[in-house]
Every structure is written in structure tokens, then in C-alpha cells.
Amino acid sequence: MLGAGVFAVFGPAAALAGPLLLLSLLLAGAVAYANAVASAALAAKYPSSGGTYVYGRERLGPWAGFLAGWGFVTGKSASCAAMALTFAHYVAPEHAVPVAVAAVVALTGVNLAGITRTALVTKVLLAVVLAVLAFAAAAGLALPAPGLSASAHDGAPPGPLGPVTAAGVLFFAFAGYARIATLGEEVKDPSRTIPRAILGALAGAFAIYAGLALVLSARLGPRLAEAAAPVHDLVAGAGPAAGGIVQAGAAAACLGALLALIAGVGRTSLAMAREGDLPGALARIAGSHRVPWAAELAVCAAVVLLVVGGNVLTVIGFSSFGVLVYYAVANAAAFTLPRPERPWYSPRWLNAAGAVACLALAFTLPLTSALVMAGVLAAGVAGRAVVLAARRRRAG
């Protein structure tokens, strides 16, 4: 779960949370844990790669499954835009938008060629992220403390919902934790192994994020709230070599995440198209690797539009909203599991709290992100209703 999102979220989150950044991080981690154990409980019963798209259909009906799938496709498309913009802000901040667009187009081409991110590459990228964060923290601590004037600390305090809004933004950095929940058929004694793995992964990620937040806050001060590339800014005083190391590490992490996201969104779109929940044209595949080329080209076009029309905070907000709705459905689906099928680590009260918390974080995100994504999800629901009505008329 420790991924490229860590290079992007702390600036926008600090602007929203102010001195309560760690409280926001704790809230985001708590919601992530509730989502992960709900997904683990459902994965044990429904060992499918479809995730909550399948869980929602099986436990709550096809409309809930559609909402989860549509939330995932739209939210993760926004994640692609966030990763592309973060990559560009680290390597070429003066030309962020064209560089981000070029990255999206290039990696879509890589995916269309059938090249995807392997497990080995994932491990290498995780090692790169850890190494870069450790280097940046050490370099930041070794530098002389900045001499901030008293007035520099006198920014406006966060509003009453600022820390909650920041938690929704920080949730973006916990992406990936639920992958552990899908390993129920691949590990021994999953009822013990999976919750321990989830808790260990979350605890480790939270500790790293909390340490980084403390260092960034101490060394950048109020500049953190305006930083588009905060980890790079942390080492700026250590010379160009230090900045180059952070740039290279952030670039590798962001491009690796972007490659995986494009493939994942394309394949989820393919699955939804085959079920009739998205246009059938998106189900077209080609080549020996059976690449969903139509879906991936559609994703590419959507991501380019987001890159050109948005900024990092806006697209992170879009992503968090869609994914939080996705996990609200997961928690609601887990809530319906009967006692004999319910693992001890996913009590019903936690599922209920997780669903409510997901929706609360979603609707306290920055207003533009929340309203636009609510409209996108509503448009998807309305479109599905029209299509189903047309099918019934043709059949009847």
C-alpha cells in the first residue's frame, strides 16, 4: 500500500488540516482499516478478481455492483491523472501539463503492447519508494532548521471540517491495502494471516507517513501547504544531487503506479462492458495478451482530459470520492454477511461504521471534487437506467 501517492498528498492535506495533519492521517488510516477487513471478509466468500463490483452484485444487487464498479473506474481514472501530474511536478514543474499528458499517452501505448507491471517490478518500486523517503527524511533532518518568522506561523486556522476533508485527501495515499484481502485462496490459515497482514501493512504505512508528515511540517513549515512536490522541496537545500535522487525515485514510483492503474481500470471497464454495465464497444480485445484496447484508449482519453482541466488537489479529490463510494458499497455488502460466514476480524459494527465514514469523507472533500464526482456517479446511474429501460422495451 506504500506507493506513489505519498509524493502528492501532503501539500494539499496540510493546506486543509493545518496543525491537525496527524489527526487527519489517523482518521484516514482508520477508514482504510475498516475497508480492508470488510474486503477481506468478502474475498473469503467470493474469491473473484472483480472485487467490490462482484461483492455488491452478489450481496446487495446489480445496482450496488454497478455503483461500486462505476465509482472504481471513474475514481481510478482520476488516480491516473493524479499520478501523471505528480510525476510531471517532480521532473518538469514548468511544463507539468504537457509532460503529464505525454506520460499518459506513452504508458497507454506500453499497456496496449501487452506489457504490464509484474510482481517483481512492484517489489522493486516499493523498495525505491522506501529508499527515497528514508533518504529525503534523513537529508531534511540533517539540514539546518529553517528560520521562520512569527508571521509565517500565523496562517488561518483550519475550518471545522478541514481535518476531515484532509483525511479524505490522505486516503488517496493508502491505495493498495485491499489487495491483501484478495489472497484468501493463496495463504495458509487466511482467517489469521490476512487480518495480521492488513494490520501490519497499515501500521507500517501509517508509521512511515506519520514520520514523513512530522519531518515535512518541521522543515517546510507553512510552505508545505503550497508544495506541489513536497518531498523534493524537503531536500532542496541539500544540493542538486539530492534533488535528483528524489526526482528519479518519485518518477519511477509514479510511472509504475500509472502503468498499473491504466491496466487495472481498462480491465475493470472490460468486465463491466461484458456484463452490460458499460457500452459493449469497450469489451473489444486484441492480440495474444488479450489487451482491452478499446477500454484502455477510452481511459487514456478521459485521463488526458482530467490532466488538462484539473490540478493535483482536484483530481486527488475526484479519486478519493470514487474510491470511497466503492468501499462504502464493500462495507455495506460485508454488513449483510450472516454470522456463520462472518470472520471475527470484521464485526458488523465496524462494517456499519466503515460505510458511514466512507460517505462522510467523500462528501466533505473539496466542494468541486465532491459535486463533480457526485454528478458523474449520478449520470452513470441515470445512463444505466435508460439503457435497461430500452432493453426491456426491445424484449417486450
Secondary structure by P-SEA (a helix, b strand, c coil): cccccccccaaaaaaccccaaaaaaaaaaaaaaaaaaaaaaaaaacccccaaaaaaaacccaaaaaaaaaaaaaaaaaaaaaaaaaaaaaccccaaaaaaaaaaaaaaaaaaacccccaaaaaaaaaaaaaaaaaaaaaaaaccccccccccccccccccaaaaaaaaaaccccccccccccccccccccccaaaaaaaaaaaaaaaaaaaaaaaaaaaccccccccccaaaaaaccccaaaaaaaaaaaaaaaaaaaaaaaaaaaaaaaaaaaaccccccccccccccccaaaaaaaaaaaaaaaaacccaaaaaaaaaaaaaaaaaaaaaaaaacccccccccccaaaaaaaaaaaaaaaaaccaaaaaaaaaaaaaaaaaaaaaaaaaaaaac
